């Protein structure tokens, strides 16, 4: 494939930094290109049992692979001030030029409430995200910047370490109509999670409207998709992995306001197999997964980052590298 990249979504909620690096190297050997790494302070459920610092892991991933990589996504708003996110992203790109990108989102209480501040409603979180984007863009110019906005202040300063070339592109995680349109207008690309083709079509349409409003060609803009799936050698194993390791994939309600992995664990007791329908493919048949991924490619997503939710990563990477990736067509 030349126009579509299939990378790995590194689940730092499940795997230690060293294991994530090993899996990234193995993935590249078997045809996966690029890394999307989750920025989580806590796992979704306790049994996932990890949550390493994304920026440290990204640097190690870059040292051990050759593809693109970025945080998918980080929240430049609560735990981390936008200036700190800008500094981290600029440093990563200065170290690994032409390979990195910055993915930002409006945040989830699971990760952001830990600093003990007020947790606002979704519209305010979105406004904070777009103000943060403005600050990051200013800092990426390398000029002296000061800012006094609705949510953030920045005394006169600049980024002293910048890449020699362009700054990393900024992609925004979007799923709703408003954020999708504003993402097309203000960002360099879109990140969205796997969903039904109908829902994704609406997200892409809104994104394209925003891009055209800003005078950009949406066909030239990256559209990143994060796909969770469960594959194992038998359907029974695939379902066991989904129910134990990634029950959040079957939770149909908004999850941004839930604060604790232990709360998620209680909610997981209500998840049934049918709840994964249309949200996550669970199957032992590689061709079922290939067909699902092909639909996303056909829907216009040119960079897809895939996460198998089980602990059987080596088997999955080898199987998909042999039986799925070569059969996808752009």
N, C-alpha and C positions, 0 to 999 in steps of 0.2 A: 504494500500500500504506500502511496506517495502523498496523498492529500489528507489522510486520516491517521491520527496517532492514537494508539491504545497504550496507556500507561497504567501504573499501579497507584492506587489510593492507599498510602501507607497508614495502617490503623495503629497510631501511637497509643490508642486506648487499650490495645490488646497485646502489643509486642514491645519488648525492651528496645532501647536504641540500637544495641549491637545486633539484635535479631532483625530489626527493621533494615539495617544496612546490609546484612547478609541476604535478606530476601530481595532487596533492591538489585543487588548484583546478580542474583540468580534470575530475577525477572528480565534483566537486560540481556542475559545470555540466551534467554528463550523468546526474545522478540518483543518484549514490552519496552515502550519508549517513554521515559519521563516519570516524574513522581509528584503526586499531590499528597501533602502531609497534613494531618489534622492538627489544629491548635486547640488542644483540650487541657484544662487544668485537672479535670476529673474524668474517669471513664463514665460511660452511660450507665452501666450496671456493674456491681462489685466484681463479678466473676471475670470481667475483662481485665481488670487488675493492673493497668498501666496508665500513665499520663505524663510523658516526658515533654521537655520544653522544645517546642517545634523549631525554633531558630537554631539551636545547637544541633539538632538532628539533621536539619536541612544542610548545614555545612558539611557534616559527615557524609550524608548521601551524595552531595556534589563531588566530594573527594573520591568516591568509590563508584561513580557512574558517569555517563557522558551525556544523558538526555536533559530535557528541561525539568525545572522543579520550582515549586512554590508552596506557600501555606494555603491550604484550601479548607477553610478560610481562617483569617485572624480578625479579631475585633479591635479596631483602633479607637477605643472609647472608654472602657472601664478599667480593666487590669492594666492596660498599656495605653499611655497617652499617644495621640497620633504622631507626635515628634519622635517618640521612641520607635514606633513601627517604621516610620520613614527612615530612621537611622539604620535599623536592622536590615531593611530591604535594600537600601543603597549599599551597605557594606557587603551583603551577599552578592549583589550584582557586580560590585567592584572586584570581588574575589573570583567570581565565575562569570565573566562577561558574556552576554548574549544567551545565557541559559536560564535566567530566573524570571519570575513574575511574582506580583503581589496580589493575593486574593483577599478581599476584605468583606466583612458582613456586619450586620447590626447586633450580633451577639446573642448568647443564650445564658440564662440564669445559672445553669449548671456550672459554667466556667467563670462568669463575670461577677456573680453576687458575692464571691468570697471576700472581696475587699470591704464588705459591710455597708456599702452605700445604698441609696434608694434605687430600686429596680423599676424603671419607667415602663409605661405601656409601649406597644409596638410602634405607633407613629412617632413618638419621641425618639425611640432608638434609631429609627430610620433617619430622622433629621440629624441626630448626632453623627451617624455614619457619613452622611453627605458633607457635613461640616468638616469632619476628619479628613475626608478626601481632598477638600480644598486646601487644608493645611499641608498635607503630604505633597500635593502637586506644587505648592509654593516652595517647599523645602527642596524638592527635587531640582529646582532651577539652580541651586547653589548660591543664590543671592541671600542677603540678609532679609529675614522675615520677622514680622511681628503680627500678632493676631489677637483680637478681642471679639469673640463671637457670642452666640447664645449659650454655648456649652463649654468652650475651651478658650484658654488664654495662652499666649506664647510671647514671652519677652523677646526682644530683638536678638536673633541668633541665626545661624546657618548650619547646614551640614558640611563638615570639614572633610569627610571622606565620601567621595562620589565616584561612580564608574567613569572611565575615560570616554565611553560611548554614551548612548541614550540611557536614561534611567529605566528601571524595569517597568513593563506595562502593568497597569492596574486593572484587575478584573473584579467585578462585584457579584456576590452571591445574591441571586434574585429569584423570587417565585411568584410574587404578586404582580398585578397589572401596573401599579404606580412605580414600584421599584424597578421593574423590568424596563419600563419606558425611560426612567431617569438613568438607568444603567447604560442603555443605548446612547443616551445623550451625553453623559459625562465620563463614562469609563472607556477603557480600551477593549473590553470584552466581557463576556457573560459567563458566570458559573451557576449551575443549577443542579439539583439532585434528580436522579432517575424517577420517572413518574409515567403515567399513561401518555401515549403519543398525543392524545387530544389535549391534555393539559400542557404538555411541552410545546405543542404547536402554538397555543395561546401565549406562552411566555416568549417564544421566539418572535412572534408577530409584534408584540408590544416592544420588545427590544429593538426590532428593526424600525419601528415607527420612531422611537427616540433617536436612533442613529441618523435616520434621514432628516429629522428635524434639525440636527446639529451639522448637517451637510456631510455626513460620513456614509461610506458604502458598507452596509451591514454584511454583505457577502465577503468582504475582506477582513472582517473582525472575528477573532477567535470566539468560539462557543464551546465552553468546557462543560462536560457532564460527568458527574460522579455517580457511579453505579455500584450498589451493593448487591451481591448475589450469594447463593449458597450452593456450592458443588461438592460432592463427595462421591465415592465409588458406588454407593447405593443411595436410593431415595431416603431410606430410613436415616442414614447418617447425615445426609444433607439437611433433613428436617430437624434432627437432634441438634445439629450445629446452629441452625437458625434460631431455634427456640431457646437454647442455652446462651449462646454467645452474642446474639444480635436481636433480642426480642423487641428492641426499639424500632426495628424495621417493620414490625407489625402493628405499631401504635399509630392509629389513624388521626389522632388529635394533635393540635399544635403542642410542641414540647419546649418552647423557648422560655417558659416561666417556671419549669420544674427545677428545683435547686439541688437535689441530692441523688447520687446513684442508688441509695437505699430506697428512695421514693420510687424511682424507676423500677427497682426490683419488685416492689409491691404491685405496681401496675402491670408488670410483666406476667404476673400470675393470671391475668385476665386475657392474655393474648392467645388466640387460637390460630390454627393453620390458615383458615380462610381469611384472616386479617392481613396476610401477606399478599393476597391477590391484587395484582395491578401495582404493587409497590416493590416487590422483590421476587426474582425468579429463584425457585428452589427445585433443583433437579440434579440427577446423576448423569443425565444425557448431555454431553458437550454440545450437540447440535441444537438442543433447545436453547441453550445459552447463546450460541452463535446467532440463531435467528433473532433473539431478543436484541442483541447488540447491533445486528444489521439494521433493524428498524430504527435504532437511534442514529446510525450513520445516515440512513436514507432520509431521516428527518432534518438533517443539516448540521449535526454535531460533528465537528472535525477534530476534537480532542476529547477522548473518553478515558477516564481514570477508573479502574475497576478494583473492587475490594471483595474478595471471597471471605465470608464472615467466620469460617471455621478455622481451627488450628492446623488444618492439613494443607499448609501453604505450599510446601515443596511439590506434593502430588498435583495440586491445582495448577501451579505455575507451569510445570512440565506438560500437563495434559492440555491446557489452553494454548501453550506455545506450539504444540504439535497439531492439535485438532480444531482450534477455534481461530486464532489470529490469522493463519495463512488463508483461511477461507472467507474472510471478510473482504468486501469489495467497496472501494470508494465511489 
